[in-house]
Amino acid sequence: MAHLKEIREQAILMRKKGYSLNEISKKLKIAKSTASLWLSDVKLQPDIQKKLMRKQLLGRQKAILSRNKQAVIRSEINNKYAMKIIKDVSHSKELAKIYCSLIWWCEGNKNDSTVRFTNSDASLVKNFLSLLRFGFEIDEAKFRALVHLHSYHNDENQKMFWSKITQIPISQFYKSYQKPNTGKRKRDGYPGCIAISYYDVRIAKEFEAIYNAFCTIRGVR
């Protein structure tokens, strides 16, 4: 008991000097909960209170930095793993058709005679068309594009933007559709939405068949 009393007195002295609960528990080899119980009634001078507050803030900052660092490390590991998976996959026309059909089913408009794909994500649009062109025999003249814009967009600039992304000539773009906008909310960097149509009943039917076969084999249906 005498030994325990000495440890407690030492803990109180350390606390009054501005040591944190973590520092005291580690230094005296006692549980943090024990230190907290012993020191809950210890009155501290204003300068010591400020010192402890600075330590708490510094500790929180270090914890945030540590979490952020761990998040960056995990992200790098995931990215490397993802790149390895993609590189190791054999990029055949058949696989491109599967990818393309799944993307189309999620984001496309289903029609018996036309492949339609609508999105505002330039990267997704670009990848969808890349897969479509790689996996299927495409007649570029069958592409049509319709851009959905707000009143704050410049029609010519956005058509040029989407023409570059899609590699579809502006001559194959329909007149842009102006979506209603109150003018109160402007989305910075928003490129508008593009609806791409490819008029080929054969590919439209193949898309649907590939998707249905994928779901059947994978047990989704």
C-alpha positions as CSV (number, residue, x, y, z in Angstrom):
1,M,0.0,0.0,0.0
2,A,2.9,2.4,0.8
3,H,4.3,1.8,-2.6
4,L,1.0,2.5,-4.2
5,K,0.6,5.7,-2.2
6,E,4.1,6.9,-3.4
7,I,3.1,6.2,-7.0
8,R,-0.1,8.2,-6.6
9,E,1.7,11.1,-5.0
10,Q,4.2,11.0,-7.9
11,A,1.3,11.0,-10.4
12,I,-0.2,14.0,-8.7
13,L,3.1,15.9,-8.8
14,M,3.6,15.1,-12.5
15,R,0.0,16.2,-13.3
16,K,0.6,19.5,-11.5
17,K,3.7,20.0,-13.7
18,G,1.7,19.5,-16.8
19,Y,2.1,15.9,-17.7
20,S,-0.7,14.3,-19.7
21,L,-2.6,11.2,-18.5
22,N,-0.9,9.2,-21.3
23,E,2.5,10.4,-20.2
24,I,1.8,9.6,-16.5
25,S,0.4,6.2,-17.2
26,K,3.4,5.2,-19.4
27,K,6.0,6.7,-17.0
28,L,4.6,5.1,-13.9
29,K,3.4,2.0,-15.6
30,I,-0.2,2.3,-14.5
31,A,-3.4,2.0,-16.4
32,K,-4.7,5.3,-17.9
33,S,-8.1,4.7,-16.2
34,T,-6.2,4.5,-12.9
35,A,-4.4,7.7,-13.6
36,S,-7.6,9.4,-14.6
37,L,-9.3,8.3,-11.3
38,W,-6.5,9.4,-9.1
39,L,-6.1,12.8,-10.8
40,S,-9.7,13.8,-11.5
41,D,-9.8,16.2,-8.5
42,V,-6.4,17.7,-9.0
43,K,-6.6,21.5,-9.4
44,L,-4.3,22.9,-12.0
45,Q,-2.8,26.4,-12.5
46,P,-4.1,28.3,-15.6
47,D,-0.7,28.0,-17.3
48,I,-0.6,24.3,-16.7
49,Q,-4.2,24.0,-18.1
50,K,-3.0,25.8,-21.2
51,K,0.0,23.5,-21.5
52,L,-2.2,20.4,-21.3
53,M,-4.6,21.9,-23.8
54,R,-1.8,22.5,-26.3
55,K,-0.7,18.9,-25.8
56,Q,-4.2,17.6,-26.5
57,L,-4.4,19.7,-29.7
58,L,-1.0,18.5,-30.8
59,G,-2.0,14.9,-30.0
60,R,-5.2,15.2,-32.1
61,Q,-3.2,16.7,-35.0
62,K,-0.7,13.9,-34.8
63,A,-3.6,11.3,-34.8
64,I,-5.2,13.0,-37.8
65,L,-1.8,13.0,-39.7
66,S,-1.3,9.4,-38.8
67,R,-4.7,8.4,-40.0
68,N,-4.2,10.4,-43.2
69,K,-0.8,8.7,-43.8
70,Q,-2.3,5.3,-43.3
71,A,-5.1,6.1,-45.7
72,V,-2.6,7.2,-48.3
73,I,-0.6,4.0,-47.8
74,R,-3.7,1.8,-48.1
75,S,-4.8,3.8,-51.2
76,E,-1.3,3.2,-52.8
77,I,-1.5,-0.5,-52.0
78,N,-5.0,-0.8,-53.5
79,N,-3.9,1.1,-56.6
80,K,-0.9,-1.2,-57.2
81,Y,-3.0,-4.3,-56.7
82,A,-5.7,-2.9,-59.0
83,M,-3.1,-2.1,-61.7
84,K,-1.7,-5.7,-61.4
85,I,-5.1,-7.2,-61.8
86,I,-5.8,-5.1,-64.9
87,K,-2.4,-5.7,-66.4
88,D,-2.7,-9.5,-65.9
89,V,-6.0,-9.8,-67.6
90,S,-6.0,-10.8,-71.2
91,H,-7.7,-7.9,-73.0
92,S,-9.6,-9.8,-75.7
93,K,-12.4,-8.5,-77.8
94,E,-14.7,-10.9,-76.0
95,L,-13.8,-9.4,-72.6
96,A,-14.3,-5.9,-74.0
97,K,-17.8,-6.9,-75.1
98,I,-18.6,-8.1,-71.6
99,Y,-17.3,-4.9,-70.0
100,C,-19.1,-2.8,-72.5
101,S,-22.4,-4.6,-72.1
102,L,-22.3,-4.3,-68.3
103,I,-21.6,-0.6,-68.4
104,W,-24.3,-0.1,-70.9
105,W,-26.8,-2.0,-68.8
106,C,-26.0,0.2,-65.8
107,E,-26.0,3.5,-67.6
108,G,-27.6,3.0,-71.0
109,N,-31.1,3.3,-72.3
110,K,-32.5,0.0,-73.4
111,N,-33.9,-0.1,-76.9
112,D,-34.3,-3.0,-79.4
113,S,-32.7,-1.2,-82.3
114,T,-30.3,1.4,-80.8
115,V,-27.5,1.4,-78.4
116,R,-27.9,4.5,-76.2
117,F,-25.5,5.7,-73.5
118,T,-26.0,8.8,-71.4
119,N,-23.6,10.2,-68.8
120,S,-21.8,13.3,-67.6
121,D,-18.6,11.6,-66.5
122,A,-16.2,12.2,-69.4
123,S,-13.9,9.3,-68.3
124,L,-16.7,6.8,-68.2
125,V,-18.0,7.9,-71.6
126,K,-14.5,7.7,-73.1
127,N,-14.0,4.2,-71.7
128,F,-17.4,2.9,-72.8
129,L,-16.7,4.1,-76.4
130,S,-13.2,2.7,-76.3
131,L,-14.5,-0.7,-75.3
132,L,-17.3,-0.5,-77.9
133,R,-14.9,0.3,-80.7
134,F,-12.4,-2.4,-79.6
135,G,-15.0,-5.2,-79.1
136,F,-17.3,-4.6,-82.0
137,E,-17.1,-3.8,-85.6
138,I,-18.2,-0.2,-85.7
139,D,-19.4,2.1,-88.4
140,E,-18.5,5.6,-87.2
141,A,-21.1,7.2,-89.4
142,K,-23.8,5.6,-87.2
143,F,-22.9,7.6,-84.1
144,R,-25.1,10.5,-83.1
145,A,-24.7,12.7,-80.0
146,L,-27.0,15.0,-78.0
147,V,-25.6,17.3,-75.4
148,H,-27.7,18.4,-72.4
149,L,-26.6,21.8,-71.2
150,H,-27.7,24.5,-68.8
151,S,-28.1,28.2,-69.7
152,Y,-24.7,29.1,-68.3
153,H,-22.9,26.7,-70.7
154,N,-21.3,27.8,-73.9
155,D,-22.9,25.6,-76.5
156,E,-20.0,25.6,-79.0
157,N,-17.4,25.0,-76.3
158,Q,-19.2,22.1,-74.8
159,K,-19.8,20.4,-78.2
160,M,-16.1,20.7,-78.9
161,F,-15.3,19.3,-75.5
162,W,-17.6,16.2,-76.0
163,S,-16.5,15.8,-79.6
164,K,-12.9,15.5,-78.4
165,I,-13.8,13.0,-75.7
166,T,-16.0,10.9,-77.9
167,Q,-14.1,11.2,-81.2
168,I,-17.5,11.9,-82.8
169,P,-17.5,14.7,-85.3
170,I,-19.6,17.8,-84.4
171,S,-21.4,17.3,-87.7
172,Q,-23.0,14.2,-86.1
173,F,-24.2,16.1,-83.0
174,Y,-27.9,17.1,-82.7
175,K,-29.0,20.5,-81.6
176,S,-28.2,20.8,-77.9
177,Y,-30.9,20.4,-75.4
178,Q,-31.1,23.3,-72.9
179,K,-32.1,22.0,-69.5
180,P,-34.1,24.3,-67.2
181,N,-32.0,26.2,-64.7
182,T,-33.0,28.8,-62.1
183,G,-29.5,30.4,-62.3
184,K,-29.2,30.1,-58.5
185,R,-27.0,27.0,-58.6
186,K,-24.0,26.7,-61.0
187,R,-21.9,23.5,-60.9
188,D,-18.4,24.6,-61.5
189,G,-16.6,22.3,-63.9
190,Y,-19.8,20.5,-64.9
191,P,-19.4,19.7,-68.6
192,G,-23.1,18.9,-69.2
193,C,-24.5,15.5,-70.0
194,I,-24.1,13.7,-73.3
195,A,-26.4,11.1,-74.8
196,I,-24.7,8.9,-77.4
197,S,-26.7,6.8,-79.9
198,Y,-25.4,4.1,-82.1
199,Y,-28.0,2.9,-84.6
200,D,-27.3,-0.8,-85.0
201,V,-30.0,-3.4,-84.0
202,R,-27.4,-6.2,-84.2
203,I,-25.2,-4.7,-81.5
204,A,-28.1,-3.6,-79.4
205,K,-29.4,-7.2,-79.3
206,E,-25.9,-8.6,-78.7
207,F,-25.5,-6.2,-75.7
208,E,-28.7,-7.5,-74.1
209,A,-27.9,-11.2,-74.8
210,I,-24.4,-10.8,-73.3
211,Y,-25.8,-9.2,-70.2
212,N,-28.5,-11.8,-69.7
213,A,-25.9,-14.6,-70.3
214,F,-23.6,-13.1,-67.7
215,C,-26.3,-12.8,-65.1
216,T,-27.5,-16.4,-65.8
217,I,-24.1,-18.0,-65.6
218,R,-23.1,-15.9,-62.5
219,G,-26.3,-16.9,-60.8
220,V,-27.7,-13.4,-60.5
221,R,-30.9,-14.4,-62.0
